[in-house]
Amino acid sequence: MAQAHTTAVQNKKLEHLIKVAETFCIKAENGEWKVESGTYKNVLGAIEHTKSEICKQSRQRRRTMNIDTNIDHECRDQVAKENTKDV
């Protein structure tokens, strides 16, 4: 079985492509440009496909939280006030 052909495109270039395509759609929707309906539909589909590719390529970073357990029941009120003082 043959492997699928893959290409490497930077997200910055994909974002620029989305900006150009969205500008095309806005101009067509406002009536500033007269375009064929098939072209308009294909550009809309390309925008969604490109956005999904950007999501696939964006790295998932592992985020951790530092949480300590407070066993002392008498200090819980003070700790609760400290936790919520900036909110």
N, C-alpha and C positions, 0 to 999 in steps of 0.2 A: 504494500500500500504506500502510495506516495505521500510525502509530508506536505502540509500546507505551506504556501509561500508567505513569508512574513516580511514586513518592512519596519524600519525604525524611523518614527517621526517624533520630533520634540513637541511637548504640550504647548509650548509658546507658539509654534507654527500652527497647531490645530486651533488655538484660541484666536489667532489672526484670521484663520479661515472662517471660523464661526462669526466673527465680527463682520466680515465681508458678506457672508451669506445672509446674516440678519439685516444688514443694510439693504441688500437686494430685496428681501421680503418686505421690508418697511416701505421702500419706494414703490414696489408693486401694489401693496395694499392701499397706499395713499393715492394711487393713480398717477404718480409722477412718471412712472415707466410703464409702457405697454409691453407685457411679456406673454408668452404662451402659457396656457394653464398647465400643461405637462411639465414645462420647465419649472414653474413655480412649485408644483407638488414635489418634484424631484429635489429641489433645493431645500424644501422643508424637511424631507426625509433625510437628506444629507446632514442637516443641522443636528437632528436628533441622533443620528448614527455617530457623528463626530463627538457630540457631548458624551455619549456612552463610552466611546473609546478613551476619552480623557479620564473618565471615572475609573476605567479598568487600569489605566496606566499609573494613576496617582497611588503613591506608596501608602500603605497603611502603617502608621507608626503605633507602636505599643505605648500606651500611656498608663502610668501607674499613679496610685495615690498612697500617701503615707498616712496610715490611720493607726492610732494607738488606742488600746482598750483601757478604759478607766474603770478599775475594779472598786475603788473607794466610792461608796454611795454618798458620802457626805460632801465630797468635792464636785459632784455632778452638776449642781446648780451653777457653781462658779465657772466650770468648764463650758457649760451651755451658754452662759453670758459671753464668754470670750469668743466662742465659735460664731455667735450671731451679732457681735458688736458692730461690724462693718456693713451689715446687710441693711 
